[in-house]
Amino acid sequence: MSKSEPGLTELTEYCDDCGRRTPHNVSIELKTESSKQTNQEFSREPYRVTECASCGDESFQRMNDA
């Protein structure tokens, strides 16, 4: 396997910046959506965060959107 080809356990996704499928690092992050101090603890939402391992481009997607 060459260095430019992902391994079997790597997650590949399409990268708009690279214009092709590349290995990505994926994580879940809780983001606070309210700017009001009184209810910030109740306004956290899970986001899927992907980072292209080739160019570093990041994208965020809210997980519980209908």
N, C-alpha and C positions, 0 to 999 in steps of 0.2 A: 504494500500500500504506500503510495507516495504521500508526501507531506500536504499536498494540496487537496487530497481526497479525504473526506471525513471517515472516521472509523465506524464500525457497526453500532456502537453505543452512543455516538454523537447525534444530537438533534440538529437537523438541517431545516432551514426555512428560507423562503425567498427574501432577498434583501433588495429593496428598491435602489439603494445607493450603489451596490455592487452589480445589480442587474442579473443576478443568478442566485441559485440556492447555495448557501454557505452555512458552516457550523454556527450555532447560536447558543449563548448562555441564557437560560430561562429561569426566572425566579418569581415569587409572589411577594408583593409589597403592600402594606396597609398605608393608605394615604388619607389624611384628614381633609375633608372637603368644606368644612365650615370655618369661617373666620371669626365667629362669635366664641368668646372664651367660655361662656356658660354651657355650651353643648358640644364642644369639640370632641369629647370622649365618645359621643354617640354618633359622630359623623364620619367614622373611619370606614373606608371601603377597600376591598381587595382589588389589586391591579396585577395583571400579568405583565411582567417586564421582560423584554427580549433585547439582547445585545449581540450584534453581529461580531463574531470572533475575528473576521477579516478587517472590517473598517471601523468598528466601534459604534456604529449607528444604533441608537436605542429607540424602542417604541414601547408605549404603555397602552394597555387595553383594560378597561373596567370589566371585572369578572361577572358582576351580577346585573348587567344590562339585559333587558328583555329583547 
